[in-house]
Amino acid sequence: MRRGTFEMETDWINCKLKLPPNNLEVMTKIDDEKGCRCEEILRRQNRLWFFPDYSMYIYYTPTHWSYIDE
């Protein structure tokens, strides 16, 4: 998984304002009053978020997402 300096170069989009397209790999995180955590590359399919290979869905809902520049 890609991690590290990602935070410094990313424009985060609030999931309450806009969701990413279905099935597109995006960088996600939770950023709330408890701090920033759970930075992960995920894919959204309707209301569920999955690992990129669809092997499992996650049990939390990200608060922010960002496109991945490749």
Biopython code that builds the backbone (N, CA, C, O; Angstrom):
import numpy as np
from Bio.PDB.StructureBuilder import StructureBuilder

atoms = [
    (1, "MET", "N", (0.839, -1.188, 0.000)),
    (1, "MET", "CA", (0.000, 0.000, 0.000)),
    (1, "MET", "C", (0.884, 1.251, 0.000)),
    (1, "MET", "O", (1.981, 1.249, 0.558)),
    (2, "ARG", "N", (0.399, 2.290, -0.619)),
    (2, "ARG", "CA", (1.137, 3.545, -0.680)),
    (2, "ARG", "C", (0.825, 4.381, 0.550)),
    (2, "ARG", "O", (-0.330, 4.716, 0.815)),
    (3, "ARG", "N", (1.858, 4.709, 1.287)),
    (3, "ARG", "CA", (1.681, 5.518, 2.492)),
    (3, "ARG", "C", (2.841, 6.485, 2.623)),
    (3, "ARG", "O", (3.679, 6.574, 1.725)),
    (4, "GLY", "N", (2.898, 7.199, 3.715)),
    (4, "GLY", "CA", (4.050, 8.052, 3.980)),
    (4, "GLY", "C", (3.733, 9.513, 3.802)),
    (4, "GLY", "O", (2.970, 10.085, 4.582)),
    (5, "THR", "N", (4.319, 10.141, 2.765)),
    (5, "THR", "CA", (4.189, 11.580, 2.569)),
    (5, "THR", "C", (2.917, 11.958, 1.824)),
    (5, "THR", "O", (2.758, 13.107, 1.410)),
    (6, "PHE", "N", (2.027, 11.022, 1.655)),
    (6, "PHE", "CA", (0.795, 11.272, 0.893)),
    (6, "PHE", "C", (0.027, 12.463, 1.447)),
    (6, "PHE", "O", (-0.487, 13.272, 0.675)),
    (7, "GLU", "N", (-0.062, 12.587, 2.752)),
    (7, "GLU", "CA", (-0.838, 13.652, 3.401)),
    (7, "GLU", "C", (-0.415, 15.040, 2.924)),
    (7, "GLU", "O", (-1.266, 15.910, 2.738)),
    (8, "MET", "N", (0.882, 15.261, 2.723)),
    (8, "MET", "CA", (1.378, 16.586, 2.403)),
    (8, "MET", "C", (1.009, 17.027, 0.989)),
    (8, "MET", "O", (0.945, 18.227, 0.724)),
    (9, "GLU", "N", (0.767, 16.094, 0.084)),
    (9, "GLU", "CA", (0.559, 16.456, -1.316)),
    (9, "GLU", "C", (-0.865, 16.201, -1.798)),
    (9, "GLU", "O", (-1.102, 16.142, -3.005)),
    (10, "THR", "N", (-1.802, 16.052, -0.893)),
    (10, "THR", "CA", (-3.136, 15.608, -1.263)),
    (10, "THR", "C", (-4.199, 16.667, -1.002)),
    (10, "THR", "O", (-4.180, 17.359, 0.016)),
    (11, "ASP", "N", (-5.124, 16.773, -1.950)),
    (11, "ASP", "CA", (-6.316, 17.593, -1.755)),
    (11, "ASP", "C", (-7.449, 16.657, -1.370)),
    (11, "ASP", "O", (-7.955, 15.905, -2.203)),
    (12, "TRP", "N", (-7.838, 16.706, -0.123)),
    (12, "TRP", "CA", (-8.872, 15.808, 0.385)),
    (12, "TRP", "C", (-10.264, 16.356, 0.110)),
    (12, "TRP", "O", (-10.494, 17.563, 0.187)),
    (13, "ILE", "N", (-11.184, 15.463, -0.208)),
    (13, "ILE", "CA", (-12.582, 15.818, -0.469)),
    (13, "ILE", "C", (-13.429, 15.195, 0.633)),
    (13, "ILE", "O", (-13.314, 14.002, 0.912)),
    (14, "ASN", "N", (-14.265, 15.990, 1.245)),
    (14, "ASN", "CA", (-15.137, 15.507, 2.316)),
    (14, "ASN", "C", (-16.220, 14.597, 1.722)),
    (14, "ASN", "O", (-16.903, 14.979, 0.771)),
    (15, "CYS", "N", (-16.370, 13.405, 2.281)),
    (15, "CYS", "CA", (-17.366, 12.442, 1.777)),
    (15, "CYS", "C", (-18.799, 12.948, 1.934)),
    (15, "CYS", "O", (-19.694, 12.487, 1.226)),
    (16, "LYS", "N", (-19.026, 13.880, 2.842)),
    (16, "LYS", "CA", (-20.363, 14.450, 2.987)),
    (16, "LYS", "C", (-20.714, 15.361, 1.807)),
    (16, "LYS", "O", (-21.888, 15.564, 1.499)),
    (17, "LEU", "N", (-19.687, 15.906, 1.154)),
    (17, "LEU", "CA", (-19.904, 16.818, 0.038)),
    (17, "LEU", "C", (-19.917, 16.115, -1.316)),
    (17, "LEU", "O", (-20.680, 16.482, -2.209)),
    (18, "LYS", "N", (-19.060, 15.098, -1.458)),
    (18, "LYS", "CA", (-18.953, 14.403, -2.738)),
    (18, "LYS", "C", (-18.320, 13.037, -2.512)),
    (18, "LYS", "O", (-17.333, 12.918, -1.786)),
    (19, "LEU", "N", (-18.887, 12.011, -3.132)),
    (19, "LEU", "CA", (-18.317, 10.671, -3.058)),
    (19, "LEU", "C", (-17.554, 10.361, -4.342)),
    (19, "LEU", "O", (-17.888, 10.889, -5.403)),
    (20, "PRO", "N", (-16.535, 9.511, -4.254)),
    (20, "PRO", "CA", (-15.813, 9.146, -5.475)),
    (20, "PRO", "C", (-16.676, 8.253, -6.362)),
    (20, "PRO", "O", (-17.646, 7.661, -5.890)),
    (21, "PRO", "N", (-16.332, 8.155, -7.631)),
    (21, "PRO", "CA", (-17.066, 7.247, -8.519)),
    (21, "PRO", "C", (-16.956, 5.798, -8.020)),
    (21, "PRO", "O", (-15.958, 5.419, -7.407)),
    (22, "ASN", "N", (-17.968, 5.014, -8.282)),
    (22, "ASN", "CA", (-17.922, 3.596, -7.931)),
    (22, "ASN", "C", (-16.742, 2.916, -8.614)),
    (22, "ASN", "O", (-16.398, 3.230, -9.754)),
    (23, "ASN", "N", (-16.132, 1.982, -7.898)),
    (23, "ASN", "CA", (-15.085, 1.081, -8.417)),
    (23, "ASN", "C", (-13.763, 1.752, -8.758)),
    (23, "ASN", "O", (-12.909, 1.113, -9.371)),
    (24, "LEU", "N", (-13.559, 3.002, -8.393)),
    (24, "LEU", "CA", (-12.301, 3.694, -8.638)),
    (24, "LEU", "C", (-11.449, 3.634, -7.370)),
    (24, "LEU", "O", (-11.936, 3.937, -6.281)),
    (25, "GLU", "N", (-10.171, 3.242, -7.507)),
    (25, "GLU", "CA", (-9.273, 3.250, -6.354)),
    (25, "GLU", "C", (-8.989, 4.690, -5.949)),
    (25, "GLU", "O", (-8.580, 5.505, -6.776)),
    (26, "VAL", "N", (-9.209, 4.999, -4.677)),
    (26, "VAL", "CA", (-8.915, 6.324, -4.140)),
    (26, "VAL", "C", (-8.241, 6.176, -2.780)),
    (26, "VAL", "O", (-8.371, 5.142, -2.124)),
    (27, "MET", "N", (-7.532, 7.199, -2.367)),
    (27, "MET", "CA", (-6.961, 7.239, -1.024)),
    (27, "MET", "C", (-8.051, 7.728, -0.087)),
    (27, "MET", "O", (-8.763, 8.680, -0.405)),
    (28, "THR", "N", (-8.187, 7.085, 1.065)),
    (28, "THR", "CA", (-9.223, 7.467, 2.020)),
    (28, "THR", "C", (-8.615, 7.653, 3.404)),
    (28, "THR", "O", (-7.498, 7.214, 3.677)),
    (29, "LYS", "N", (-9.378, 8.314, 4.266)),
    (29, "LYS", "CA", (-8.960, 8.475, 5.655)),
    (29, "LYS", "C", (-10.169, 8.852, 6.494)),
    (29, "LYS", "O", (-11.215, 9.243, 5.975)),
    (30, "ILE", "N", (-10.001, 8.726, 7.792)),
    (30, "ILE", "CA", (-10.931, 9.306, 8.755)),
    (30, "ILE", "C", (-10.207, 10.478, 9.373)),
    (30, "ILE", "O", (-9.082, 10.332, 9.852)),
    (31, "ASP", "N", (-10.834, 11.634, 9.370)),
    (31, "ASP", "CA", (-10.253, 12.837, 9.964)),
    (31, "ASP", "C", (-11.372, 13.544, 10.718)),
    (31, "ASP", "O", (-12.217, 14.209, 10.118)),
    (32, "ASP", "N", (-11.368, 13.393, 12.029)),
    (32, "ASP", "CA", (-12.420, 13.987, 12.856)),
    (32, "ASP", "C", (-11.823, 14.504, 14.161)),
    (32, "ASP", "O", (-10.610, 14.695, 14.256)),
    (33, "GLU", "N", (-12.654, 14.727, 15.152)),
    (33, "GLU", "CA", (-12.188, 15.281, 16.431)),
    (33, "GLU", "C", (-11.171, 14.380, 17.132)),
    (33, "GLU", "O", (-10.450, 14.842, 18.015)),
    (34, "LYS", "N", (-11.103, 13.120, 16.757)),
    (34, "LYS", "CA", (-10.134, 12.187, 17.349)),
    (34, "LYS", "C", (-8.818, 12.165, 16.584)),
    (34, "LYS", "O", (-7.882, 11.470, 16.981)),
    (35, "GLY", "N", (-8.739, 12.912, 15.499)),
    (35, "GLY", "CA", (-7.518, 12.985, 14.716)),
    (35, "GLY", "C", (-7.632, 12.286, 13.373)),
    (35, "GLY", "O", (-8.708, 11.845, 12.969)),
    (36, "CYS", "N", (-6.500, 12.195, 12.696)),
    (36, "CYS", "CA", (-6.431, 11.578, 11.379)),
    (36, "CYS", "C", (-5.955, 10.135, 11.529)),
    (36, "CYS", "O", (-4.952, 9.872, 12.193)),
    (37, "ARG", "N", (-6.687, 9.196, 10.902)),
    (37, "ARG", "CA", (-6.327, 7.785, 11.028)),
    (37, "ARG", "C", (-6.931, 6.991, 9.873)),
    (37, "ARG", "O", (-7.681, 7.528, 9.057)),
    (38, "CYS", "N", (-6.599, 5.731, 9.819)),
    (38, "CYS", "CA", (-7.140, 4.779, 8.834)),
    (38, "CYS", "C", (-6.903, 5.229, 7.389)),
    (38, "CYS", "O", (-7.794, 5.096, 6.550)),
    (39, "GLU", "N", (-5.715, 5.757, 7.091)),
    (39, "GLU", "CA", (-5.391, 6.109, 5.709)),
    (39, "GLU", "C", (-5.208, 4.818, 4.929)),
    (39, "GLU", "O", (-4.394, 3.971, 5.295)),
    (40, "GLU", "N", (-5.966, 4.674, 3.854)),
    (40, "GLU", "CA", (-5.997, 3.404, 3.124)),
    (40, "GLU", "C", (-6.467, 3.633, 1.694)),
    (40, "GLU", "O", (-7.280, 4.521, 1.440)),
    (41, "ILE", "N", (-5.967, 2.848, 0.774)),
    (41, "ILE", "CA", (-6.476, 2.864, -0.586)),
    (41, "ILE", "C", (-7.675, 1.925, -0.623)),
    (41, "ILE", "O", (-7.573, 0.751, -0.268)),
    (42, "LEU", "N", (-8.818, 2.463, -1.059)),
    (42, "LEU", "CA", (-10.053, 1.692, -1.081)),
    (42, "LEU", "C", (-10.816, 1.956, -2.376)),
    (42, "LEU", "O", (-10.483, 2.862, -3.141)),
    (43, "ARG", "N", (-11.840, 1.149, -2.600)),
    (43, "ARG", "CA", (-12.791, 1.346, -3.697)),
    (43, "ARG", "C", (-14.186, 1.399, -3.097)),
    (43, "ARG", "O", (-14.503, 0.636, -2.184)),
    (44, "ARG", "N", (-15.006, 2.283, -3.598)),
    (44, "ARG", "CA", (-16.387, 2.372, -3.130)),
    (44, "ARG", "C", (-17.303, 1.686, -4.134)),
    (44, "ARG", "O", (-17.155, 1.840, -5.346)),
    (45, "GLN", "N", (-18.240, 0.935, -3.605)),
    (45, "GLN", "CA", (-19.282, 0.363, -4.447)),
    (45, "GLN", "C", (-20.604, 0.629, -3.740)),
    (45, "GLN", "O", (-20.984, -0.073, -2.803)),
    (46, "ASN", "N", (-21.287, 1.657, -4.214)),
    (46, "ASN", "CA", (-22.523, 2.147, -3.600)),
    (46, "ASN", "C", (-22.252, 2.548, -2.156)),
    (46, "ASN", "O", (-21.487, 3.487, -1.931)),
    (47, "ARG", "N", (-22.840, 1.883, -1.169)),
    (47, "ARG", "CA", (-22.658, 2.306, 0.228)),
    (47, "ARG", "C", (-21.507, 1.608, 0.946)),
    (47, "ARG", "O", (-21.218, 1.935, 2.097)),
    (48, "LEU", "N", (-20.846, 0.655, 0.294)),
    (48, "LEU", "CA", (-19.761, -0.089, 0.932)),
    (48, "LEU", "C", (-18.409, 0.320, 0.361)),
    (48, "LEU", "O", (-18.292, 0.689, -0.808)),
    (49, "TRP", "N", (-17.390, 0.244, 1.217)),
    (49, "TRP", "CA", (-16.011, 0.507, 0.827)),
    (49, "TRP", "C", (-15.240, -0.803, 0.914)),
    (49, "TRP", "O", (-15.361, -1.532, 1.898)),
    (50, "PHE", "N", (-14.438, -1.107, -0.124)),
    (50, "PHE", "CA", (-13.701, -2.359, -0.226)),
    (50, "PHE", "C", (-12.208, -2.111, -0.366)),
    (50, "PHE", "O", (-11.776, -1.030, -0.768)),
    (51, "PHE", "N", (-11.415, -3.150, -0.021)),
    (51, "PHE", "CA", (-10.003, -3.138, -0.391)),
    (51, "PHE", "C", (-9.920, -3.152, -1.912)),
    (51, "PHE", "O", (-10.865, -3.590, -2.569)),
    (52, "PRO", "N", (-8.806, -2.681, -2.494)),
    (52, "PRO", "CA", (-8.709, -2.586, -3.955)),
    (52, "PRO", "C", (-9.009, -3.891, -4.707)),
    (52, "PRO", "O", (-9.525, -3.852, -5.825)),
    (53, "ASP", "N", (-8.695, -5.029, -4.114)),
    (53, "ASP", "CA", (-8.938, -6.311, -4.795)),
    (53, "ASP", "C", (-10.324, -6.895, -4.484)),
    (53, "ASP", "O", (-10.623, -8.026, -4.867)),
    (54, "TYR", "N", (-11.154, -6.135, -3.800)),
    (54, "TYR", "CA", (-12.513, -6.542, -3.406)),
    (54, "TYR", "C", (-12.531, -7.764, -2.488)),
    (54, "TYR", "O", (-13.564, -8.423, -2.368)),
    (55, "SER", "N", (-11.416, -8.077, -1.842)),
    (55, "SER", "CA", (-11.350, -9.261, -0.981)),
    (55, "SER", "C", (-12.196, -9.108, 0.282)),
    (55, "SER", "O", (-12.610, -10.100, 0.881)),
    (56, "MET", "N", (-12.451, -7.858, 0.683)),
    (56, "MET", "CA", (-13.203, -7.630, 1.916)),
    (56, "MET", "C", (-13.663, -6.182, 1.952)),
    (56, "MET", "O", (-12.987, -5.288, 1.444)),
    (57, "TYR", "N", (-14.819, -5.965, 2.556)),
    (57, "TYR", "CA", (-15.229, -4.579, 2.767)),
    (57, "TYR", "C", (-14.807, -4.161, 4.168)),
    (57, "TYR", "O", (-14.573, -5.003, 5.035)),
    (58, "ILE", "N", (-14.714, -2.851, 4.379)),
    (58, "ILE", "CA", (-14.248, -2.345, 5.662)),
    (58, "ILE", "C", (-15.439, -2.034, 6.561)),
    (58, "ILE", "O", (-16.553, -1.814, 6.086)),
    (59, "TYR", "N", (-15.186, -2.021, 7.852)),
    (59, "TYR", "CA", (-16.247, -1.845, 8.846)),
    (59, "TYR", "C", (-16.334, -0.418, 9.372)),
    (59, "TYR", "O", (-16.880, -0.190, 10.451)),
    (60, "TYR", "N", (-15.807, 0.533, 8.629)),
    (60, "TYR", "CA", (-15.927, 1.937, 8.995)),
    (60, "TYR", "C", (-16.227, 2.723, 7.729)),
    (60, "TYR", "O", (-16.094, 2.192, 6.626)),
    (61, "THR", "N", (-16.619, 3.947, 7.870)),
    (61, "THR", "CA", (-16.888, 4.804, 6.723)),
    (61, "THR", "C", (-15.873, 5.939, 6.706)),
    (61, "THR", "O", (-15.812, 6.716, 7.659)),
    (62, "PRO", "N", (-15.081, 6.054, 5.658)),
    (62, "PRO", "CA", (-14.121, 7.162, 5.582)),
    (62, "PRO", "C", (-14.841, 8.516, 5.592)),
    (62, "PRO", "O", (-15.977, 8.637, 5.134)),
    (63, "THR", "N", (-14.156, 9.517, 6.122)),
    (63, "THR", "CA", (-14.713, 10.867, 6.116)),
    (63, "THR", "C", (-14.196, 11.689, 4.945)),
    (63, "THR", "O", (-14.828, 12.665, 4.542)),
    (64, "HIS", "N", (-13.037, 11.295, 4.389)),
    (64, "HIS", "CA", (-12.404, 12.041, 3.301)),
    (64, "HIS", "C", (-11.806, 11.071, 2.284)),
    (64, "HIS", "O", (-11.487, 9.927, 2.606)),
    (65, "TRP", "N", (-11.662, 11.559, 1.039)),
    (65, "TRP", "CA", (-11.034, 10.770, 0.003)),
    (65, "TRP", "C", (-10.284, 11.703, -0.942)),
    (65, "TRP", "O", (-10.497, 12.915, -0.947)),
    (66, "SER", "N", (-9.399, 11.104, -1.743)),
    (66, "SER", "CA", (-8.626, 11.872, -2.719)),
    (66, "SER", "C", (-8.279, 10.985, -3.906)),
    (66, "SER", "O", (-8.066, 9.782, -3.754)),
    (67, "TYR", "N", (-8.226, 11.593, -5.091)),
    (67, "TYR", "CA", (-7.763, 10.856, -6.264)),
    (67, "TYR", "C", (-6.313, 10.462, -6.063)),
    (67, "TYR", "O", (-5.570, 11.146, -5.359)),
    (68, "ILE", "N", (-5.912, 9.368, -6.677)),
    (68, "ILE", "CA", (-4.523, 8.910, -6.619)),
    (68, "ILE", "C", (-3.858, 9.282, -7.922)),
    (68, "ILE", "O", (-4.324, 8.894, -8.994)),
    (69, "ASP", "N", (-2.761, 10.040, -7.841)),
    (69, "ASP", "CA", (-1.984, 10.391, -9.035)),
    (69, "ASP", "C", (-0.996, 9.273, -9.313)),
    (69, "ASP", "O", (-0.163, 8.939, -8.469)),
    (70, "GLU", "N", (-1.095, 8.703, -10.495)),
    (70, "GLU", "CA", (-0.157, 7.624, -10.859)),
    (70, "GLU", "C", (0.537, 7.940, -12.138)),
    (70, "GLU", "O", (1.361, 7.153, -12.605)),
]
sb = StructureBuilder()
sb.init_structure("model")
sb.init_model(0)
sb.init_chain("A")
sb.init_seg("    ")
for serial, (resi, resn, name, xyz) in enumerate(atoms, 1):
    if name == "N":
        sb.init_residue(resn, " ", resi, " ")
    sb.init_atom(name, np.array(xyz, "f"), 0.0, 1.0, " ", f" {name:<3s}", serial, name[0])
structure = sb.get_structure()
